[in-house]
């Protein structure tokens, strides 16, 4: 398990139910997630290698699913 934490921001048009679902499933099993302010989610306790998670988040960003992500 990786101790890094990632801050993920969703676009304003993303339904809150989709954000809650992403939190509930830990971004498809990538780790544990919890809500931050507004449309921010924090992903931590990564279950996959950090490099794999960041590649997947970059793909989500290019597809428009997330607005941005950053390591915190």
C-alpha positions as CSV (number, residue, x, y, z in Angstrom):
1,X,0.0,0.0,0.0
2,X,1.3,3.4,-1.0
3,X,1.1,6.3,1.5
4,X,0.9,9.1,-1.1
5,X,-2.3,11.2,-1.4
6,X,-3.7,12.6,-4.5
7,X,-6.1,15.5,-4.8
8,X,-8.6,15.1,-7.7
9,X,-10.9,17.8,-8.9
10,X,-14.0,17.1,-11.0
11,X,-15.4,19.5,-13.6
12,X,-18.4,21.6,-12.6
13,X,-20.8,19.6,-14.9
14,X,-20.0,16.3,-13.2
15,X,-23.1,15.1,-11.3
16,X,-22.5,14.8,-7.6
17,X,-23.8,11.2,-7.7
18,X,-20.9,10.3,-10.0
19,X,-18.4,11.9,-7.6
20,X,-20.0,10.0,-4.7
21,X,-19.8,6.7,-6.6
22,X,-16.1,7.3,-7.4
23,X,-15.5,7.8,-3.7
24,X,-17.5,4.8,-2.8
25,X,-15.5,2.4,-5.0
26,X,-12.1,4.1,-4.4
27,X,-11.7,5.1,-8.0
28,X,-12.2,1.5,-9.2
29,X,-10.2,-0.1,-6.5
30,X,-7.1,2.2,-6.8
31,X,-7.3,3.0,-3.1
32,X,-9.4,4.7,-0.5
33,X,-11.1,8.0,-1.3
34,X,-12.9,10.7,0.7
35,X,-14.6,13.9,-0.3
36,X,-13.0,17.3,0.1
37,X,-14.6,20.7,-0.4
38,X,-16.8,21.3,-3.5
39,X,-15.9,18.8,-6.2
40,X,-12.6,17.6,-4.7
41,X,-11.8,14.1,-3.8
42,X,-8.7,12.8,-2.1
43,X,-7.3,9.4,-3.0
44,X,-5.0,7.7,-0.6
45,X,-3.9,4.2,0.7
46,X,-3.2,3.3,-2.9
47,X,-3.7,-0.3,-3.7
48,X,-1.8,-0.1,-7.1
49,X,1.7,1.2,-7.9
50,X,1.8,5.0,-7.8
51,X,2.9,5.2,-11.5
52,X,-0.1,3.1,-12.6
53,X,-2.5,5.3,-10.7
54,X,-1.1,8.5,-12.1
55,X,-1.2,7.1,-15.7
56,X,-4.9,6.2,-15.1
57,X,-5.7,9.6,-13.6
58,X,-4.0,11.3,-16.6
59,X,-6.2,9.2,-18.9
60,X,-9.3,10.3,-17.0
61,X,-8.2,13.9,-17.3
62,X,-7.7,13.6,-21.1
63,X,-11.1,12.0,-21.4
64,X,-12.7,14.8,-19.4
65,X,-13.8,12.7,-16.5
66,X,-11.7,14.7,-14.1
67,X,-10.5,18.3,-14.4
68,X,-7.1,17.9,-12.6
69,X,-5.1,15.9,-10.2
70,X,-2.1,16.6,-8.1
71,X,0.0,14.8,-5.4
72,X,-0.4,16.4,-2.0
